[in-house]
Amino acid sequence: MKIKTLFLRFIAFSIVIFLIWIFLGKLYLYALAYASKYLLLAMGYNVSLITTGDDPYFIYKGIEIGMKDAHLANFNIVPLVSLILAVPEIAFKRRGKMLLIGIISIFLLHLTDFVSHIPMYFDGSEAASQIVAFMAMGEVASAILDMVSACT
């Protein structure tokens, strides 16, 4: 397949998937919020998750930690799904595995990234600070690796 055709297919799928993501992204955000809450509780951070209103947010030590519009900021699932769907000649079962592994991996990256901010800001944790910095680079690298793996 020519790279131009692949690129055009990727753009077309990206537009469609992004339009879907605008609505489904809220569900993803709530799933991320609930997973974060329970992980933070397991780590000893007594957070409260507030789900009334437009976007969920946490209360920790009397401070609001918002997730406003995070579903639009965490939309790197869109290019992953778009690329997997745009590349032809991938068997249906393999495509499904790629989607499942990719989406779960990105969810876990988002979860780790979000949860690491709490000990970094509230406890000055150097380890959490390192994780946050690594996650910023890791999310970019994972997108590149996803594109490379989908094309091979």
N, C-alpha and C positions, 0 to 999 in steps of 0.2 A: 504494500500500500504506500502510495506517495505521502510524503510528510504533509503536503498541503491539504490533501484530503483528510488525513488524520486530524490536522489542526482545525479544519472546518467542522468536522464531526464533533471534536472536543468542544468547540465554541457553542455549537448548537445544543449539545447535551448540557453544557454548563448553564446556559440561559434557562432551559427548562427545569433543571434540577434546582437552580437558585430560586426560581419562582415558587417551586414546591417547598424549598427550605425556609422561605419567609414564614410559612405557616407551620411546618413540621419542626422548625428550629426551636420553637417555644417548648414543644414536648421534650426535645433533647435537653434544653436548658433546665427543665424541671427534673428530668432524670439525673442530670449532673448535680443539681442542687441537693436532691435527696441522697445521692451516693456520697456527696461531699459531707453532708450533715452527719451521716453515720460513721464515716471514716474519721471525721474530726472528733466525734464523741469517743470513738475507740482510742484516739490519740490523747484523750484527756481534756479536750477543749469543749466546754459546756456551751455550745452554740444553740441559738434558737433560729429555726428556719421560719420565715414569714412568707406565706404564699398568697396573701390577699393583695389585690392590685394588679398592675400590669406585669411586673417582673418579680421573681422571688428575691429575697435578700436575707442576710443573716444578721443577728444581733449577738455580739460577743463583747462582754465587759461594757455594756451600755452603748457600744458603737455600732452603727449600721454599716454593713459590708454589702454593697450592692452588686447585682449582676445585670444591671440595666443594659439592654441590647446586646448581651453577651452572645445570644444566638446568632447575631449577625457578625460579631467579631470572631466567633469560633466556627466559621463556615468552611474550614478547610476540608470538611467532609464532601463539600460540593465538588471541588476539582478531583478528588479521589474517585468518587462515584462516576463523575463525568468521563474521566479518563478510562476507567475500567469498562464502561459502556461503549465508549467511542472506538476502542481498539477491536477490530473485527477478528474473526477466526479464533476466538477463545471459546472453548467448550462451555456450555451453560453451567455445568457443575463446577468447573474451575472458576468461572466468573463469580458464581455464588460464594465460593470459598474466599476468593479475593475480597469481595465486598464485606463478608462477615469478619474476616481477620483484620481488614483495614479499618472498618468502622469501630470495632472493639478496641483496636490499638489506639486510634485517635481519641476515643472516649477515655481510655486510661491515661493518655497523655494530658488531656484536658483536666481530668480529675486530679492527677498529681500536681499539675501546674496550679490549679485553683487552691487546693488544700495547702500547698507549700507556702502560700502567701500569708496564712494566718500565723504560723510560728515565726516566719521571717519578720513580720511587722510588729507582732505583739511581744515576742520573746527575744528578738534580735538573733535568731538562730542562724549561725553561719552555714550550717548544712542546708537549711531550707533556702537560704539566699543562693547557694551554689546550685541547688535544684532549679530554682526559678530561672537563673541565668542559663543553665543547661537546657531547660525546656524551651526557652525562647529560640535557641539555636536548633534544638532537636525537632521542633515542629516544622521549621523550614527544611531541615534535612530529611525528615520523614516524607514530606510532600515530594521532594526530588526523588527519593528512593522509590516511592509509590509509582511515580511516572516512569522511572527506568524499569521497574519490575513489570509494569503493565505492558511495556513495549517489547519485552523480551520473550 
